[in-house]
Amino acid sequence: MISRLWLWFVLASSIAVVSLVVLDVDSAIRPFVVVAFLIVAPGTAIVRLLKIPDRIAELTLGIALSAAVDGTVPGVLMYAGFWSSDLALLIVIGITLAATFLEARSRRRTSA
């Protein structure tokens, strides 16, 4: 159940972030949605692949890894000469979705 809920959370928040940022929606809620996504989603999606049984440890590691991913992607883009905040955000969203779908696929294989 939690795995399915997490999948829908990642999909909905990714769509919300993309629609707010790429469409350049000027709203007071935009920074809260984007920052909440960047703080939790990328790292937690990757950490969930490790199948840690303790949810608090998973969330703590996820937040730390989110900070690492959120800092590494723009840094690499900047050093490569391709700096774009929108591109960095789309790459982070891509990493998050890829990790989430890998986790969903691995859980489906183990339950079947």
DSSP file (Angstrom, degrees, kcal/mol; ACC not computed):
  #  RESIDUE AA STRUCTURE BP1 BP2  ACC     N-H-->O    O-->H-N    N-H-->O    O-->H-N    TCO  KAPPA ALPHA  PHI   PSI    X-CA   Y-CA   Z-CA
    1    1 A M     >        0   0    0      0, 0.0     4,-2.4     0, 0.0     5,-0.2   0.000 360.0 360.0 360.0 -46.0    0.0    0.0    0.0
    2    2 A I  H  >  +     0   0    0      1,-0.2     4,-2.7     2,-0.2     5,-0.2   0.881 360.0  54.7 -64.9 -36.3    2.7    2.5    1.0
    3    3 A S  H  > S+     0   0    0      2,-0.2     4,-2.2     1,-0.2    -1,-0.2   0.918 110.3  45.2 -62.9 -42.8    4.6    1.7   -2.2
    4    4 A R  H  > S+     0   0    0      2,-0.2     4,-2.1     1,-0.2    -2,-0.2   0.895 113.0  50.8 -67.6 -40.0    1.6    2.5   -4.4
    5    5 A L  H  X S+     0   0    0     -4,-2.4     4,-2.3     2,-0.2    -2,-0.2   0.903 110.0  50.4 -62.4 -42.0    0.9    5.7   -2.4
    6    6 A W  H  X S+     0   0    0     -4,-2.7     4,-2.6     2,-0.2     5,-0.2   0.913 108.0  53.3 -63.1 -42.6    4.6    6.7   -2.8
    7    7 A L  H  X S+     0   0    0     -4,-2.2     4,-2.3     1,-0.2    -2,-0.2   0.926 111.4  44.9 -58.8 -45.9    4.3    6.1   -6.6
    8    8 A W  H  X S+     0   0    0     -4,-2.1     4,-2.6     2,-0.2     5,-0.2   0.864 111.5  53.6 -68.2 -35.3    1.2    8.4   -6.8
    9    9 A F  H  X S+     0   0    0     -4,-2.3     4,-2.7     2,-0.2     5,-0.3   0.932 110.9  46.1 -62.5 -45.5    2.8   11.0   -4.6
   10   10 A V  H  X S+     0   0    0     -4,-2.6     4,-2.3     2,-0.2     5,-0.2   0.918 114.4  47.6 -65.0 -43.5    5.9   11.1   -6.9
   11   11 A L  H  X S+     0   0    0     -4,-2.3     4,-2.3    -5,-0.2    -2,-0.2   0.944 115.5  44.1 -62.7 -47.5    3.9   11.3  -10.1
   12   12 A A  H  X S+     0   0    0     -4,-2.6     4,-2.4     1,-0.2    -2,-0.2   0.917 116.0  46.2 -66.1 -43.5    1.5   14.0   -8.8
   13   13 A S  H  X S+     0   0    0     -4,-2.7     4,-2.6    -5,-0.2    -1,-0.2   0.872 111.8  52.0 -69.5 -34.7    4.3   16.1   -7.3
   14   14 A S  H  X S+     0   0    0     -4,-2.3     4,-2.6    -5,-0.3     5,-0.2   0.928 111.7  46.3 -64.4 -44.5    6.4   15.8  -10.4
   15   15 A I  H  X S+     0   0    0     -4,-2.3     4,-2.6    -5,-0.2     5,-0.2   0.907 113.2  50.2 -63.3 -41.5    3.6   16.9  -12.6
   16   16 A A  H  X S+     0   0    0     -4,-2.4     4,-2.2     2,-0.2    -2,-0.2   0.925 112.5  46.2 -63.1 -44.7    2.8   19.8  -10.2
   17   17 A V  H  X S+     0   0    0     -4,-2.6     4,-2.6     2,-0.2     5,-0.4   0.931 114.1  47.5 -65.4 -46.0    6.5   20.9  -10.2
   18   18 A V  H  X>S+     0   0    0     -4,-2.6     4,-2.1     1,-0.2     5,-0.7   0.931 113.6  47.7 -61.6 -45.0    6.8   20.7  -14.0
   19   19 A S  H  X5S+     0   0    0     -4,-2.6     4,-0.7    -5,-0.2     6,-0.3   0.884 115.2  45.5 -66.5 -36.5    3.6   22.6  -14.6
   20   20 A L  H  <>S+     0   0    0     -4,-2.2     5,-2.1    -5,-0.2    -1,-0.2   0.894 123.5  32.4 -72.0 -39.1    4.5   25.3  -12.1
   21   21 A V  H ><5S+     0   0    0     -4,-2.6     3,-0.9     3,-0.2    -3,-0.2   0.942 121.4  42.5 -86.8 -51.4    8.1   25.8  -13.3
   22   22 A V  H 3<5S+     0   0    0     -4,-2.1    -3,-0.2    -5,-0.4    -2,-0.1   0.886 118.8  45.4 -67.3 -38.0    8.1   25.1  -17.0
   23   23 A L  T 3<<S-     0   0    0     -5,-0.7    -1,-0.3    -4,-0.7    -2,-0.2   0.481 108.7-129.9 -81.9  -1.2    4.8   27.0  -17.6
   24   24 A D  T < 5 -     0   0    0     -3,-0.9     2,-0.4     1,-0.2    -3,-0.2   0.911  32.4-170.8  54.0  50.9    6.2   29.8  -15.4
   25   25 A V      < -     0   0    0     -5,-2.1     2,-1.1    -6,-0.3    -1,-0.2  -0.594  16.7-143.1 -73.8 125.4    3.1   30.0  -13.1
   26   26 A D        +     0   0    0     -2,-0.4     2,-0.3     4,-0.1    -1,-0.1  -0.760  46.3 139.2 -93.6  95.1    3.4   33.0  -10.9
   27   27 A S    >   -     0   0    0     -2,-1.1     3,-0.6    -7,-0.1    -2,-0.0  -0.965  60.9-128.3-139.3 151.6    1.8   31.8   -7.7
   28   28 A A  T 3  S+     0   0    0     -2,-0.3     4,-0.4     1,-0.2    -1,-0.1   0.729 110.3  55.6 -70.6 -21.2    2.6   32.1   -4.0
   29   29 A I  T 3> S+     0   0    0      1,-0.2     4,-2.2     2,-0.1     3,-0.3   0.668  84.1  87.0 -85.1 -17.1    2.4   28.3   -3.6
   30   30 A R  H <> S+     0   0    0     -3,-0.6     4,-2.4     1,-0.2     5,-0.3   0.897  87.6  46.9 -53.5 -51.4    5.1   27.6   -6.3
   31   31 A P  H  > S+     0   0    0      0, 0.0     4,-2.5     0, 0.0     5,-0.3   0.879 112.4  51.1 -63.5 -33.9    8.2   27.8   -4.0
   32   32 A F  H  > S+     0   0    0     -4,-0.4     4,-2.2    -3,-0.3    -2,-0.2   0.913 112.2  45.5 -67.8 -41.9    6.6   25.6   -1.4
   33   33 A V  H  X S+     0   0    0     -4,-2.2     4,-2.0     2,-0.2    -1,-0.2   0.931 116.8  44.6 -66.2 -45.9    5.7   22.9   -3.9
   34   34 A V  H  X S+     0   0    0     -4,-2.4     4,-2.7    -5,-0.2    -2,-0.2   0.929 115.6  45.9 -67.0 -45.7    9.1   23.0   -5.6
   35   35 A V  H  X S+     0   0    0     -4,-2.5     4,-2.3    -5,-0.3     5,-0.2   0.907 111.7  51.7 -66.2 -41.0   11.1   23.1   -2.3
   36   36 A A  H  X S+     0   0    0     -4,-2.2     4,-1.7    -5,-0.3     5,-0.4   0.917 112.5  46.9 -60.8 -42.3    9.0   20.3   -0.7
   37   37 A F  H  X S+     0   0    0     -4,-2.0     4,-1.8     1,-0.2    -2,-0.2   0.949 113.5  47.4 -62.5 -48.8    9.6   18.1   -3.8
   38   38 A L  H  < S+     0   0    0     -4,-2.7     5,-0.3     1,-0.2    -2,-0.2   0.806 112.2  50.3 -66.6 -29.7   13.4   18.9   -3.9
   39   39 A I  H  < S+     0   0    0     -4,-2.3    27,-0.3    -5,-0.2    -1,-0.2   0.870 128.0  15.1 -75.2 -36.4   13.8   18.2   -0.2
   40   40 A V  H  X S+     0   0    0     -4,-1.7     4,-1.8    -5,-0.2     5,-0.2   0.876 113.7  58.5-106.9 -49.0   12.1   14.8   -0.1
   41   41 A A  H  X S+     0   0    0     -4,-1.8     4,-2.4    -5,-0.4     5,-0.2   0.887  98.5  48.0 -67.2 -51.3   11.5   13.2   -3.4
   42   42 A P  H  > S+     0   0    0      0, 0.0     4,-1.5     0, 0.0    -1,-0.2   0.944 119.1  36.8 -60.2 -50.3   14.8   12.6   -5.2
   43   43 A G  H  > S+     0   0    0     19,-0.3     4,-3.0    -5,-0.3     5,-0.2   0.901 116.6  51.6 -68.5 -41.1   16.7   11.1   -2.3
   44   44 A T  H  X S+     0   0    0     -4,-1.8     4,-2.2    18,-0.3    -1,-0.2   0.874 106.8  54.8 -65.5 -36.0   13.8    9.1   -0.9
   45   45 A A  H  < S+     0   0    0     -4,-2.4     4,-0.4    -5,-0.2    -1,-0.2   0.898 113.4  42.3 -62.6 -38.9   13.1    7.6   -4.3
   46   46 A I  H >< S+     0   0    0     -4,-1.5     3,-1.2    -5,-0.2     4,-0.3   0.914 113.4  51.3 -73.4 -43.2   16.7    6.4   -4.5
   47   47 A V  H >< S+     0   0    0     -4,-3.0     3,-1.9     1,-0.3     5,-0.4   0.834  98.9  65.6 -65.5 -32.0   16.9    5.2   -0.8
   48   48 A R  G >< S+     0   0    0     -4,-2.2     3,-1.1     1,-0.3    -1,-0.3   0.760  89.2  67.7 -62.1 -23.2   13.7    3.2   -1.2
   49   49 A L  G <  S+     0   0    0     -3,-1.2    -1,-0.3    -4,-0.4    -2,-0.2   0.755  92.6  60.3 -66.0 -22.6   15.6    1.0   -3.7
   50   50 A L  G <  S-     0   0    0     -3,-1.9    -1,-0.2    -4,-0.3    -2,-0.2   0.619 101.4-137.6 -79.9 -13.2   17.7   -0.2   -0.7
   51   51 A K    <   -     0   0    0     -3,-1.1    -3,-0.1    -4,-0.4    -2,-0.1   0.920  28.0-175.2  55.8  50.9   14.5   -1.6    1.0
   52   52 A I        -     0   0    0     -5,-0.4    -1,-0.2     1,-0.1     6,-0.1  -0.642  19.7-147.0 -74.9 127.7   15.4   -0.3    4.5
   53   53 A P  S    S+     0   0    0      0, 0.0     2,-0.7     0, 0.0    -1,-0.1   0.781  78.0  80.8 -71.9 -24.9   12.8   -1.5    6.9
   54   54 A D     >  -     0   0    0      1,-0.2     4,-2.1     2,-0.0     5,-0.1  -0.732  63.9-162.0 -86.9 114.8   12.9    1.5    9.2
   55   55 A R  H  > S+     0   0    0     -2,-0.7     4,-2.4     1,-0.2     5,-0.2   0.833  89.0  53.5 -66.2 -34.3   10.8    4.3    7.7
   56   56 A I  H  > S+     0   0    0      2,-0.2     4,-2.5     1,-0.2    -1,-0.2   0.925 110.8  45.9 -67.8 -43.6   12.4    7.1    9.8
   57   57 A A  H  > S+     0   0    0      2,-0.2     4,-2.7     1,-0.2     5,-0.3   0.902 112.3  52.5 -63.7 -40.0   15.9    6.0    8.7
   58   58 A E  H  X S+     0   0    0     -4,-2.1     4,-2.2     1,-0.2    -2,-0.2   0.922 111.9  44.8 -61.2 -45.3   14.7    5.8    5.1
   59   59 A L  H  X S+     0   0    0     -4,-2.4     4,-2.3     2,-0.2    -2,-0.2   0.900 113.4  50.4 -67.3 -40.8   13.3    9.4    5.3
   60   60 A T  H  X S+     0   0    0     -4,-2.5     4,-2.0     2,-0.2    -2,-0.2   0.941 114.1  43.4 -63.4 -47.8   16.4   10.8    7.0
   61   61 A L  H  X S+     0   0    0     -4,-2.7     4,-2.8     1,-0.2     5,-0.2   0.874 111.9  56.4 -63.9 -36.2   18.7    9.2    4.4
   62   62 A G  H  X S+     0   0    0     -4,-2.2     4,-2.2    -5,-0.3   -19,-0.3   0.897 106.7  47.8 -63.3 -41.4   16.4   10.4    1.7
   63   63 A I  H  X S+     0   0    0     -4,-2.3     4,-1.9     2,-0.2    -1,-0.2   0.914 113.6  47.9 -66.2 -42.1   16.5   14.0    2.7
   64   64 A A  H  X S+     0   0    0     -4,-2.0     4,-1.6     1,-0.2    -2,-0.2   0.921 113.9  46.4 -64.3 -43.5   20.3   13.9    2.9
   65   65 A L  H  X S+     0   0    0     -4,-2.8     4,-2.8     1,-0.2     5,-0.2   0.838 107.4  58.4 -69.2 -31.7   20.6   12.2   -0.5
   66   66 A S  H  X S+     0   0    0     -4,-2.2     4,-3.2   -27,-0.3     5,-0.2   0.921 105.0  50.3 -60.8 -43.4   18.1   14.7   -1.9
   67   67 A A  H  X S+     0   0    0     -4,-1.9     4,-1.3   -28,-0.2    -1,-0.2   0.895 111.7  48.6 -61.5 -39.0   20.5   17.5   -0.9
   68   68 A A  H  X S+     0   0    0     -4,-1.6     4,-2.4     2,-0.2    -2,-0.2   0.933 115.1  42.9 -66.8 -45.7   23.3   15.7   -2.6
   69   69 A V  H  X S+     0   0    0     -4,-2.8     4,-2.3     1,-0.2    -2,-0.2   0.929 112.7  53.3 -65.2 -45.0   21.4   15.1   -5.8
   70   70 A D  H  < S+     0   0    0     -4,-3.2    -1,-0.2    -5,-0.2    -2,-0.2   0.756 116.4  39.7 -64.6 -24.2   20.0   18.6   -5.8
   71   71 A G  H  X S+     0   0    0     -4,-1.3     4,-1.3    -5,-0.2    -1,-0.2   0.797 114.1  51.7 -90.9 -33.4   23.5   20.1   -5.5
   72   72 A T  H  X S+     0   0    0     -4,-2.4     4,-2.8     2,-0.2     5,-0.3   0.916 103.4  56.1 -72.4 -44.4   25.3   17.7   -7.8
   73   73 A V  H  X S+     0   0    0     -4,-2.3     4,-2.2     1,-0.2     5,-0.2   0.939 112.0  40.3 -59.1 -51.7   23.1   18.0  -10.9
   74   74 A P  H  > S+     0   0    0      0, 0.0     4,-2.5     0, 0.0    -1,-0.2   0.871 114.4  55.3 -65.9 -33.0   23.3   21.8  -11.2
   75   75 A G  H  X S+     0   0    0     -4,-1.3     4,-2.5     2,-0.2    -2,-0.2   0.928 109.2  46.0 -62.9 -44.5   27.0   21.7  -10.4
   76   76 A V  H  X S+     0   0    0     -4,-2.8     4,-2.0     1,-0.2     6,-0.2   0.912 113.1  50.1 -64.1 -42.9   27.7   19.2  -13.2
   77   77 A L  H  X>S+     0   0    0     -4,-2.2     5,-2.7    -5,-0.3     4,-0.6   0.902 111.0  49.6 -61.3 -40.6   25.6   21.3  -15.6
   78   78 A M  H ><5S+     0   0    0     -4,-2.5     3,-0.9     1,-0.2     5,-0.2   0.932 112.3  46.1 -66.3 -45.5   27.5   24.4  -14.7
   79   79 A Y  H 3<5S+     0   0    0     -4,-2.5    -1,-0.2     1,-0.2    -2,-0.2   0.815 111.3  53.5 -66.9 -28.9   30.9   22.8  -15.1
   80   80 A A  H 3<5S-     0   0    0     -4,-2.0    -1,-0.2    -5,-0.2    -2,-0.2   0.570 115.6-116.1 -81.1  -8.7   29.8   21.3  -18.4
   81   81 A G  T <<5S+     0   0    0     -3,-0.9    -3,-0.2    -4,-0.6    -2,-0.1   0.686  88.7 107.3  83.3  18.7   28.7   24.7  -19.7
   82   82 A F      < +     0   0    0     -5,-2.7    -4,-0.2    -6,-0.2    -5,-0.1  -0.116  44.7 167.7-117.2  35.6   25.1   23.8  -19.9
   83   83 A W        +     0   0    0     -6,-0.3     2,-0.3    -5,-0.2     3,-0.1  -0.288   9.4 142.3 -61.7 126.2   23.7   25.8  -17.0
   84   84 A S     >  -     0   0    0      1,-0.1     4,-2.5    -2,-0.1     5,-0.2  -0.828  41.3-151.0-159.9 123.0   19.9   26.0  -16.9
   85   85 A S  H  > S+     0   0    0     -2,-0.3     4,-2.3     1,-0.2     5,-0.2   0.880 101.7  51.7 -65.5 -36.2   17.8   25.9  -13.8
   86   86 A D  H  > S+     0   0    0      2,-0.2     4,-2.4     1,-0.2    -1,-0.2   0.919 110.7  47.9 -65.7 -41.9   14.9   24.4  -15.7
   87   87 A L  H  > S+     0   0    0      2,-0.2     4,-2.3     1,-0.2    -2,-0.2   0.911 110.8  51.5 -64.5 -41.8   17.1   21.7  -17.2
   88   88 A A  H  X S+     0   0    0     -4,-2.5     4,-2.3     1,-0.2    -2,-0.2   0.922 111.1  47.9 -60.6 -44.0   18.6   20.9  -13.7
   89   89 A L  H  X S+     0   0    0     -4,-2.3     4,-2.5     1,-0.2    -1,-0.2   0.909 111.0  50.5 -64.2 -42.2   15.1   20.6  -12.3
   90   90 A L  H  X S+     0   0    0     -4,-2.4     4,-2.3     2,-0.2    -1,-0.2   0.873 110.2  50.3 -64.5 -36.4   14.0   18.3  -15.2
   91   91 A I  H  X S+     0   0    0     -4,-2.3     4,-2.5     2,-0.2    -2,-0.2   0.921 110.5  49.1 -66.8 -43.1   17.0   16.1  -14.7
   92   92 A V  H  X S+     0   0    0     -4,-2.3     4,-2.3     1,-0.2    -2,-0.2   0.908 111.8  49.2 -62.1 -41.7   16.3   15.8  -11.0
   93   93 A I  H  X S+     0   0    0     -4,-2.5     4,-2.8     2,-0.2    -1,-0.2   0.905 110.2  51.6 -63.3 -40.5   12.7   14.9  -11.7
   94   94 A G  H  X S+     0   0    0     -4,-2.3     4,-2.5     2,-0.2    -2,-0.2   0.907 109.7  48.7 -61.8 -42.9   13.9   12.3  -14.3
   95   95 A I  H  X S+     0   0    0     -4,-2.5     4,-2.4     2,-0.2     5,-0.2   0.913 112.6  49.4 -61.6 -42.9   16.2   10.8  -11.7
   96   96 A T  H  X S+     0   0    0     -4,-2.3     4,-2.2     2,-0.2    -2,-0.2   0.929 113.1  45.0 -63.5 -47.0   13.3   10.7   -9.2
   97   97 A L  H  X S+     0   0    0     -4,-2.8     4,-2.6     2,-0.2     5,-0.2   0.898 112.4  52.1 -66.0 -39.7   10.9    9.1  -11.6
   98   98 A A  H  X S+     0   0    0     -4,-2.5     4,-2.2    -5,-0.2    -2,-0.2   0.932 111.9  45.6 -62.5 -45.6   13.4    6.5  -12.8
   99   99 A A  H  X S+     0   0    0     -4,-2.4     4,-2.1     1,-0.2    -1,-0.2   0.890 112.9  51.4 -65.0 -38.3   14.2    5.5   -9.2
  100  100 A T  H  X S+     0   0    0     -4,-2.2     4,-2.3    -5,-0.2    -2,-0.2   0.917 111.8  45.4 -65.6 -43.1   10.5    5.3   -8.4
  101  101 A F  H  X S+     0   0    0     -4,-2.6     4,-2.3     2,-0.2    -1,-0.2   0.845 110.9  53.7 -71.7 -32.0    9.7    3.1  -11.4
  102  102 A L  H  X S+     0   0    0     -4,-2.2     4,-2.4    -5,-0.2    -1,-0.2   0.908 110.7  47.4 -64.0 -40.7   12.7    0.9  -10.7
  103  103 A E  H  X S+     0   0    0     -4,-2.1     4,-2.3     2,-0.2    -2,-0.2   0.917 112.0  49.0 -66.3 -42.8   11.4    0.4   -7.1
  104  104 A A  H  X S+     0   0    0     -4,-2.3     4,-1.9     1,-0.2    -2,-0.2   0.895 112.6  49.0 -63.3 -39.3    7.9   -0.3   -8.3
  105  105 A R  H  X S+     0   0    0     -4,-2.3     4,-2.1     2,-0.2    -2,-0.2   0.906 111.2  48.6 -67.4 -41.8    9.2   -2.8  -10.9
  106  106 A S  H  X S+     0   0    0     -4,-2.4     4,-2.0     1,-0.2    -2,-0.2   0.878 111.6  49.6 -68.3 -35.7   11.4   -4.6   -8.3
  107  107 A R  H  X S+     0   0    0     -4,-2.3     4,-1.7     2,-0.2    -1,-0.2   0.868 109.4  52.3 -68.7 -35.3    8.5   -4.9   -5.9
  108  108 A R  H  X S+     0   0    0     -4,-1.9     4,-1.2    -5,-0.2    -2,-0.2   0.903 109.9  48.9 -66.1 -40.0    6.2   -6.3   -8.6
  109  109 A R  H  < S+     0   0    0     -4,-2.1    -2,-0.2     1,-0.2    -1,-0.2   0.889 112.0  47.8 -67.4 -38.6    8.8   -8.9   -9.4
  110  110 A T  H  < S+     0   0    0     -4,-2.0    -1,-0.2     1,-0.2    -2,-0.2   0.808 113.4  47.6 -74.0 -27.7    9.3  -10.0   -5.8
  111  111 A S  H  <        0   0    0     -4,-1.7    -1,-0.2     1,-0.2    -2,-0.2   0.682 360.0 360.0 -84.6 -17.2    5.5  -10.2   -5.1
  112  112 A A     <        0   0    0     -4,-1.2    -1,-0.2    -5,-0.1    -2,-0.2   0.469 360.0 360.0 -86.5 360.0    4.8  -12.2   -8.3
